[in-house]
Amino acid sequence: MKVEHPNELPITEAEAKELEHLKKTIERAIEDGVITRAEFETIKGSIFRQGIISASQLNREISLYRQLVADKLGTGEIFAEPPQ
């Protein structure tokens, strides 16, 4: 299901760079098929970092996480490290 965001602001060059950095961080974390707690915390820290971030950018970052991690966890393409 495609969700529309009619009030979404256009992405800035700086936001595009941040999104690309987040994508690379996520791809490194899941390349072995298992996401560890430390990798999850790193990704979460990148998304919810300090500073001012637009709602549009936050939505883009969470959507990227959902696409690259959450959906794959749900289908079994990758696994989460079990709790210690």
C-alpha positions as a printed Julia matrix, in Angstrom:
84×3 Matrix{Float64}:
  0.0     0.0    0.0
  1.44    3.33  -1.04
  1.02    6.12   1.49
  0.87    9.66   0.17
  2.34   12.61   2.08
  0.96   15.68   0.3
  2.59   18.16   2.69
  6.04   16.59   2.49
  8.83   19.09   1.96
 11.3    18.58  -0.9
 14.5    16.89   0.22
 17.52   19.16   0.62
 21.05   18.24  -0.42
 22.08   17.87   3.24
 19.07   15.65   3.97
 19.87   13.51   0.92
 23.42   13.0    2.22
 22.1    12.07   5.68
 19.64    9.62   4.13
 22.41    8.03   2.04
 24.62    7.73   5.15
 21.76    6.04   7.02
 21.19    3.67   4.09
 24.87    2.65   4.09
 24.8     2.16   7.87
 21.75   -0.09   7.59
 23.18   -2.05   4.66
 26.4    -2.73   6.6
 24.36   -3.86   9.61
 22.27   -6.37   7.68
 24.81   -7.66   5.17
 25.47  -10.79   7.28
 21.74  -11.5    7.63
 21.65  -10.76  11.38
 21.09   -7.41  13.04
 22.73   -7.18  16.45
 21.54   -5.06  19.35
 24.55   -2.76  18.88
 23.77   -2.34  15.17
 20.13   -1.59  15.99
 21.21    1.04  18.55
 23.54    2.64  15.98
 20.72    2.85  13.44
 18.27    4.18  16.03
 20.82    6.79  17.1
 21.22    7.92  13.49
 17.47    8.32  13.05
 16.75    9.99  16.39
 19.89   12.11  16.6
 20.02   15.43  18.37
 19.26   18.54  16.39
 16.48   19.92  14.31
 15.05   17.55  11.73
 11.99   18.09   9.59
  9.0    15.8    9.9
  9.46   14.99   6.21
 13.05   13.85   6.77
 12.09   11.8    9.82
  9.39   10.12   7.74
 11.9     9.35   4.97
 14.36    7.85   7.47
 11.75    5.7    9.19
 10.43    4.55   5.81
 13.97    3.58   4.79
 14.4     1.6    8.03
 11.07   -0.12   7.47
 11.99   -1.03   3.89
 15.52   -2.29   4.63
 15.06   -3.84   8.09
 11.53   -4.25   9.45
 10.02   -5.74   6.29
 12.96   -8.17   5.93
 12.68   -9.2    9.57
  9.01   -9.94   8.97
  9.69  -12.13   5.93
 12.66  -13.92   7.5
 15.22  -12.51   5.04
 17.24  -11.29   8.04
 17.16  -12.12  11.73
 17.55  -10.12  14.92
 20.16  -11.21  17.43
 18.39  -12.93  20.33
 18.39  -11.07  23.67
 21.19  -11.98  26.05
